[in-house]
Amino acid sequence: MRSFRERSPLVVGLLSLVLIAAGVGLAFSINRFEGLRGVYTLSADLQDAAGLQPGNEVRVAGVKVGQVKSLRLAPGAARVIMEVERDVRIP
């Protein structure tokens, strides 16, 4: 078996690219799991959600505790899906 220095630079370069791509993919997939990000998801049905949009801050007593992830229509209301920091409990 040839030593590392004797291997083709093309093979080493391709292997490096594959490892970098795998690392980036893993980083993005970890970000999708709530438990690893320290948040939980909850929803609220609001009669008036005018002006709300994904990315808006969720605040409790003026303190940012999360963000709005999406809005959906629900029977007679707008369903707001939010991600809230794990250590914050909404009554």
DSSP file (Angstrom, degrees, kcal/mol; ACC not computed):
  #  RESIDUE AA STRUCTURE BP1 BP2  ACC     N-H-->O    O-->H-N    N-H-->O    O-->H-N    TCO  KAPPA ALPHA  PHI   PSI    X-CA   Y-CA   Z-CA
    1    1 A M              0   0    0      0, 0.0     2,-0.1     0, 0.0     0, 0.0   0.000 360.0 360.0 360.0 136.3    0.0    0.0    0.0
    2    2 A R        -     0   0    0      1,-0.1     5,-0.1     2,-0.1     2,-0.0  -0.413 360.0-109.2 -75.9 151.7    1.3    3.4   -0.9
    3    3 A S    >>  -     0   0    0     -2,-0.1     3,-0.9     1,-0.1     4,-0.8  -0.254  33.5-100.9 -73.5 168.2    1.9    6.0    1.7
    4    4 A F  G >4 S+     0   0    0      1,-0.3     3,-0.8     2,-0.2    -1,-0.1   0.870 122.8  54.8 -58.0 -39.0   -0.3    9.0    2.1
    5    5 A R  G 34 S+     0   0    0      1,-0.2    -1,-0.3     4,-0.0    -3,-0.0   0.754 105.5  53.1 -68.2 -24.9    2.3   11.2    0.3
    6    6 A E  G <4 S+     0   0    0     -3,-0.9    -1,-0.2     2,-0.1    -2,-0.2   0.604  86.4 105.0 -87.6 -11.6    2.3    8.9   -2.7
    7    7 A R  S << S-     0   0    0     -3,-0.8    -4,-0.0    -4,-0.8    -3,-0.0  -0.291  85.6 -89.8 -69.6 155.4   -1.4    8.9   -3.3
    8    8 A S     >  -     0   0    0      1,-0.1     4,-2.0     4,-0.0     3,-0.3  -0.409  25.7-134.8 -64.6 134.2   -2.9   10.9   -6.1
    9    9 A P  H  > S+     0   0    0      0, 0.0     4,-2.6     0, 0.0     5,-0.2   0.817 106.3  60.3 -59.5 -29.2   -3.7   14.5   -5.2
   10   10 A L  H  > S+     0   0    0      2,-0.2     4,-2.7     1,-0.2     5,-0.2   0.924 105.0  46.6 -64.5 -44.1   -7.0   14.0   -7.1
   11   11 A V  H  > S+     0   0    0     -3,-0.3     4,-2.5     2,-0.2     5,-0.2   0.923 114.1  47.6 -64.1 -44.5   -8.0   11.2   -4.7
   12   12 A V  H  X S+     0   0    0     -4,-2.0     4,-2.2     1,-0.2    -2,-0.2   0.910 113.2  49.1 -63.5 -42.1   -7.1   13.2   -1.7
   13   13 A G  H  X S+     0   0    0     -4,-2.6     4,-2.3     2,-0.2    -2,-0.2   0.915 111.9  47.8 -63.6 -44.6   -9.0   16.2   -3.0
   14   14 A L  H  X S+     0   0    0     -4,-2.7     4,-2.4     2,-0.2    -2,-0.2   0.912 111.6  50.1 -64.2 -42.8  -12.1   14.2   -3.8
   15   15 A L  H  X S+     0   0    0     -4,-2.5     4,-2.3     1,-0.2    -1,-0.2   0.904 110.2  51.2 -61.9 -40.6  -12.0   12.5   -0.4
   16   16 A S  H  X S+     0   0    0     -4,-2.2     4,-2.4    -5,-0.2    -2,-0.2   0.919 109.9  49.3 -62.3 -44.0  -11.7   15.9    1.3
   17   17 A L  H  X S+     0   0    0     -4,-2.3     4,-2.6     1,-0.2    -2,-0.2   0.900 110.4  50.8 -62.5 -41.3  -14.7   17.3   -0.7
   18   18 A V  H  X S+     0   0    0     -4,-2.4     4,-2.3     1,-0.2    -1,-0.2   0.921 111.7  47.4 -62.9 -43.9  -16.8   14.3    0.3
   19   19 A L  H  X S+     0   0    0     -4,-2.3     4,-2.1     2,-0.2    -2,-0.2   0.890 112.7  48.5 -66.1 -39.3  -15.9   14.7    4.0
   20   20 A I  H  X S+     0   0    0     -4,-2.4     4,-2.4     2,-0.2    -2,-0.2   0.928 111.9  49.2 -65.5 -44.5  -16.6   18.5    3.9
   21   21 A A  H  X S+     0   0    0     -4,-2.6     4,-2.5     1,-0.2    -2,-0.2   0.897 110.8  50.5 -61.7 -40.5  -20.0   17.9    2.2
   22   22 A A  H  X S+     0   0    0     -4,-2.3     4,-2.3     2,-0.2    -1,-0.2   0.904 110.4  49.8 -64.6 -40.7  -20.9   15.3    4.7
   23   23 A G  H  X S+     0   0    0     -4,-2.1     4,-2.2     2,-0.2    -2,-0.2   0.906 111.7  47.3 -64.4 -42.5  -20.0   17.6    7.6
   24   24 A V  H  X S+     0   0    0     -4,-2.4     4,-2.1     2,-0.2    -2,-0.2   0.920 112.2  50.4 -64.9 -43.4  -22.1   20.4    6.1
   25   25 A G  H  X S+     0   0    0     -4,-2.5     4,-2.2     1,-0.2    -2,-0.2   0.901 110.5  49.5 -61.0 -41.7  -25.1   18.1    5.5
   26   26 A L  H  X S+     0   0    0     -4,-2.3     4,-2.4     2,-0.2    -1,-0.2   0.904 108.5  53.0 -63.9 -42.0  -24.9   16.8    9.1
   27   27 A A  H  X S+     0   0    0     -4,-2.2     4,-1.4     1,-0.2    -2,-0.2   0.912 111.7  45.5 -61.2 -42.6  -24.8   20.4   10.5
   28   28 A F  H  X S+     0   0    0     -4,-2.1     4,-0.5     1,-0.2    -1,-0.2   0.886 113.0  49.5 -69.0 -38.2  -27.9   21.3    8.5
   29   29 A S  H >X S+     0   0    0     -4,-2.2     3,-0.9     1,-0.2     4,-0.5   0.865 107.5  54.0 -71.9 -34.0  -29.8   18.1    9.5
   30   30 A I  H >< S+     0   0    0     -4,-2.4     3,-1.3     1,-0.2     6,-0.2   0.878 101.0  61.4 -63.5 -36.9  -29.0   18.6   13.2
   31   31 A N  H 3< S+     0   0    0     -4,-1.4    -1,-0.2     1,-0.3    -2,-0.2   0.703  96.0  61.8 -63.9 -19.1  -30.5   22.1   13.0
   32   32 A R  H << S+     0   0    0     -3,-0.9     2,-0.6    -4,-0.5    -1,-0.3   0.724  83.9  87.9 -78.8 -22.5  -33.8   20.5   12.1
   33   33 A F    XX  -     0   0    0     -3,-1.3     4,-1.0    -4,-0.5     3,-0.7  -0.694  66.5-153.9 -86.7 118.4  -34.2   18.6   15.3
   34   34 A E  H >>>S+     0   0    0     -2,-0.6     5,-1.7     1,-0.2     4,-1.1   0.893  90.9  57.8 -56.3 -45.0  -35.9   20.7   18.0
   35   35 A G  H 345S+     0   0    0      1,-0.3    -1,-0.2     2,-0.2     3,-0.2   0.814 107.0  48.1 -59.9 -31.7  -34.3   18.8   20.9
   36   36 A L  H <45S+     0   0    0     -3,-0.7    -1,-0.3    -6,-0.2    -2,-0.2   0.703 111.1  51.0 -82.0 -19.5  -30.8   19.6   19.7
   37   37 A R  H <<5S-     0   0    0     -4,-1.0    -2,-0.2    -3,-0.9    -1,-0.2   0.544 110.8-117.5 -93.5  -8.4  -31.6   23.3   19.2
   38   38 A G  T  <5S+     0   0    0     -4,-1.1    48,-3.2     1,-0.3    49,-0.3   0.819  75.8 108.0  78.2  30.9  -33.1   23.8   22.7
   39   39 A V  E   < -A   85   0A   0     -5,-1.7     2,-0.3    46,-0.3    -1,-0.3  -0.890  50.3-153.1-132.5 164.5  -36.6   24.7   21.5
   40   40 A Y  E     -A   84   0A   0     44,-2.5    44,-2.9    -2,-0.3     2,-0.4  -0.956  20.4-122.2-133.2 158.8  -40.1   23.2   21.4
   41   41 A T  E     +A   83   0A   0     -2,-0.3     2,-0.3    42,-0.2    42,-0.2  -0.805  32.0 166.0-103.0 138.0  -43.0   23.8   19.1
   42   42 A L  E     -A   82   0A   0     40,-2.4    40,-3.2    -2,-0.4     2,-0.3  -0.958  18.9-145.7-141.5 163.5  -46.4   25.0   20.1
   43   43 A S  E     -A   81   0A   0     -2,-0.3     2,-0.4    38,-0.2    38,-0.2  -0.934   7.3-167.7-130.5 154.8  -49.4   26.4   18.3
   44   44 A A  E     -A   80   0A   0     36,-1.8    36,-3.1    -2,-0.3     2,-0.6  -0.998  18.8-136.5-140.4 137.3  -52.1   29.0   19.1
   45   45 A D  E     -A   79   0A   0     -2,-0.4     2,-0.4    34,-0.2    34,-0.2  -0.858  28.2-170.7 -95.1 118.7  -55.3   29.7   17.3
   46   46 A L  E     -A   78   0A   0     32,-2.9    32,-2.8    -2,-0.6     3,-0.2  -0.883  27.3-148.3-113.7 140.3  -55.8   33.5   17.1
   47   47 A Q  S    S+     0   0    0     -2,-0.4     2,-0.4     1,-0.3    -1,-0.1   0.836  96.1  29.7 -70.9 -33.0  -58.9   35.3   15.9
   48   48 A D        +     0   0    0     30,-0.1    -1,-0.3     1,-0.1    29,-0.0  -0.935  57.6 159.0-133.5 110.0  -56.8   38.1   14.5
   49   49 A A    >   +     0   0    0     -2,-0.4     3,-2.1    -3,-0.2    -1,-0.1   0.038  24.1 152.2-114.8  24.0  -53.3   37.4   13.2
   50   50 A A  T 3  S+     0   0    0      1,-0.3     3,-0.1     3,-0.0    -2,-0.1  -0.328  70.4  15.5 -58.4 130.9  -53.0   40.5   11.0
   51   51 A G  T 3  S+     0   0    0      1,-0.3    -1,-0.3    -2,-0.0     2,-0.2   0.230  94.5 124.9  89.5 -14.2  -49.4   41.5   10.6
   52   52 A L    <   +     0   0    0     -3,-2.1    -1,-0.3     4,-0.0    -3,-0.1  -0.565  31.2 163.6 -77.8 142.5  -47.9   38.2   11.9
   53   53 A Q    >   -     0   0    0     -2,-0.2     3,-2.2    -3,-0.1    15,-0.3  -0.986  46.1 -75.6-152.6 157.8  -45.5   36.5    9.6
   54   54 A P  T 3  S+     0   0    0      0, 0.0    15,-0.2     0, 0.0     3,-0.1  -0.264 116.9  33.2 -54.8 137.3  -42.9   33.7    9.9
   55   55 A G  T 3  S+     0   0    0     13,-3.3    14,-0.1     1,-0.4    -3,-0.0   0.162  83.5 134.5  99.8 -17.3  -39.7   35.0   11.6
   56   56 A N    <   -     0   0    0     -3,-2.2    12,-2.9    12,-0.1    -1,-0.4  -0.297  61.8-103.8 -61.3 150.7  -41.5   37.4   13.9
   57   57 A E  E     -B   67   0A   0     10,-0.2     2,-0.5    -3,-0.1    10,-0.3  -0.483  21.5-141.1 -75.6 145.5  -40.3   37.3   17.5
   58   58 A V  E     -B   66   0A   0      8,-2.4     7,-3.2    25,-0.2     8,-1.2  -0.947  27.8-171.2-102.7 126.1  -42.4   35.6   20.2
   59   59 A R  E     -B   64   0A   0     -2,-0.5     2,-0.4     5,-0.3     5,-0.2  -0.929  20.6-166.1-124.6 144.3  -42.2   37.6   23.4
   60   60 A V  E >  S-B   63   0A   0      3,-2.3     3,-1.9    -2,-0.4    -2,-0.0  -0.993  86.1 -14.5-125.8 121.3  -43.3   37.0   27.0
   61   61 A A  T 3  S-     0   0    0     -2,-0.4    -1,-0.1     1,-0.3     3,-0.1   0.849 130.7 -54.2  53.2  37.1  -43.4   40.1   29.2
   62   62 A G  T 3  S+     0   0    0      1,-0.2     2,-0.5     0, 0.0    -1,-0.3   0.417 113.4 118.2  82.6  -1.2  -41.3   41.9   26.6
   63   63 A V  E <   -B   60   0A   0     -3,-1.9    -3,-2.3     2,-0.0     2,-0.3  -0.859  69.1-119.7-103.5 129.7  -38.5   39.3   26.5
   64   64 A K  E     +B   59   0A   0     -2,-0.5    -5,-0.3    -5,-0.2     3,-0.1  -0.508  41.4 161.4 -67.8 125.2  -37.8   37.4   23.3
   65   65 A V  E     -     0   0A   0     -7,-3.2    20,-3.1    -2,-0.3     2,-0.3   0.374  60.3 -33.7-124.8  -0.8  -38.4   33.7   23.9
   66   66 A G  E     -BC  58  84A   0     -8,-1.2    -8,-2.4    18,-0.2     2,-0.3  -0.972  60.8 -95.0 174.5-161.5  -38.8   32.3   20.4
   67   67 A Q  E     -BC  57  83A   0     16,-2.1    16,-2.6    -2,-0.3     2,-0.4  -0.991  31.5-101.9-148.6 155.6  -40.1   33.0   16.9
   68   68 A V  E     - C   0  82A   0    -12,-2.9   -13,-3.3    -2,-0.3    14,-0.3  -0.646  31.4-177.0 -75.6 126.5  -43.1   32.4   14.6
   69   69 A K  E     -     0   0A   0     12,-3.1     2,-0.3    -2,-0.4    13,-0.2   0.847  59.4 -20.4 -93.4 -41.5  -42.4   29.5   12.3
   70   70 A S  E     - C   0  81A   0     11,-1.6    11,-2.9   -17,-0.1     2,-0.4  -0.986  49.4-134.8-161.5 166.3  -45.5   29.4   10.2
   71   71 A L  E     + C   0  80A   0     -2,-0.3     2,-0.3     9,-0.2     9,-0.2  -0.988  24.1 177.1-128.9 139.0  -49.2   30.5    9.9
   72   72 A R  E     - C   0  79A   0      7,-2.6     7,-3.3    -2,-0.4     2,-0.4  -0.954  33.5-105.0-137.7 156.4  -52.0   28.3    8.8
   73   73 A L  E     + C   0  78A   0     -2,-0.3     5,-0.2     5,-0.2   -28,-0.0  -0.680  38.6 179.4 -80.7 135.6  -55.8   28.6    8.4
   74   74 A A  E >   - C   0  77A   0      3,-2.6     3,-2.2    -2,-0.4     2,-0.4  -0.872  48.5 -68.5-126.7 162.4  -57.8   26.9   11.1
   75   75 A P  T 3  S-     0   0    0      0, 0.0     3,-0.1     0, 0.0    -2,-0.0  -0.351 118.6 -14.9 -56.3 110.9  -61.6   26.8   11.4
   76   76 A G  T 3  S+     0   0    0     -2,-0.4     2,-0.3     1,-0.2    -3,-0.0   0.602 133.1  54.8  73.1  12.3  -62.5   30.3   12.4
   77   77 A A  E <  S- C   0  74A   0     -3,-2.2    -3,-2.6   -29,-0.0     2,-0.5  -0.945  82.2-103.2-158.7 175.5  -59.0   31.3   13.3
   78   78 A A  E     -AC  46  73A   0    -32,-2.8   -32,-2.9    -2,-0.3     2,-0.6  -0.972  32.6-141.1-110.3 125.5  -55.4   31.6   12.2
   79   79 A R  E     -AC  45  72A   0     -7,-3.3    -7,-2.6    -2,-0.5     2,-0.6  -0.782  14.5-159.2 -90.1 122.1  -53.1   28.9   13.6
   80   80 A V  E     -AC  44  71A   0    -36,-3.1   -36,-1.8    -2,-0.6     2,-0.5  -0.902   1.7-155.8-104.7 121.5  -49.7   30.2   14.6
   81   81 A I  E     -AC  43  70A   0    -11,-2.9   -12,-3.1    -2,-0.6   -11,-1.6  -0.867  20.9-179.1 -98.1 125.3  -46.9   27.7   14.9
   82   82 A M  E     -AC  42  68A   0    -40,-3.2   -40,-2.4    -2,-0.5     2,-0.5  -0.907  26.9-143.0-126.6 150.5  -44.1   28.9   17.2
   83   83 A E  E     -AC  41  67A   0    -16,-2.6   -16,-2.1    -2,-0.3     2,-0.4  -0.972  26.2-172.6-109.3 127.4  -40.7   27.7   18.4
   84   84 A V  E     -AC  40  66A   0    -44,-2.9   -44,-2.5    -2,-0.5   -18,-0.2  -0.923  33.6 -93.1-122.9 144.0  -40.1   28.6   22.0
   85   85 A E  E >   -A   39   0A   0    -20,-3.1     3,-1.9    -2,-0.4   -46,-0.3  -0.250  37.9-121.1 -55.1 140.3  -36.9   28.2   24.0
   86   86 A R  T 3  S+     0   0    0    -48,-3.2   -47,-0.1     1,-0.3    -1,-0.1   0.815 108.7  53.0 -57.2 -36.8  -36.9   24.9   25.9
   87   87 A D  T 3  S+     0   0    0    -49,-0.3     2,-0.5     2,-0.0    -1,-0.3   0.486  92.5  87.5 -83.3  -0.2  -36.6   26.5   29.4
   88   88 A V    <   -     0   0    0     -3,-1.9     2,-0.5   -23,-0.1    -4,-0.1  -0.872  62.9-160.1-100.4 126.4  -39.5   28.9   28.9
   89   89 A R        -     0   0    0     -2,-0.5    -2,-0.0     2,-0.0    -3,-0.0  -0.922   4.6-152.9-108.4 126.8  -43.0   27.5   29.8
   90   90 A I              0   0    0     -2,-0.5    -6,-0.0     1,-0.1    -2,-0.0  -0.864 360.0 360.0 -96.5 123.1  -46.0   29.2   28.3
   91   91 A P              0   0    0      0, 0.0    -1,-0.1     0, 0.0    -2,-0.0   0.519 360.0 360.0 -68.1 360.0  -49.1   28.8   30.6
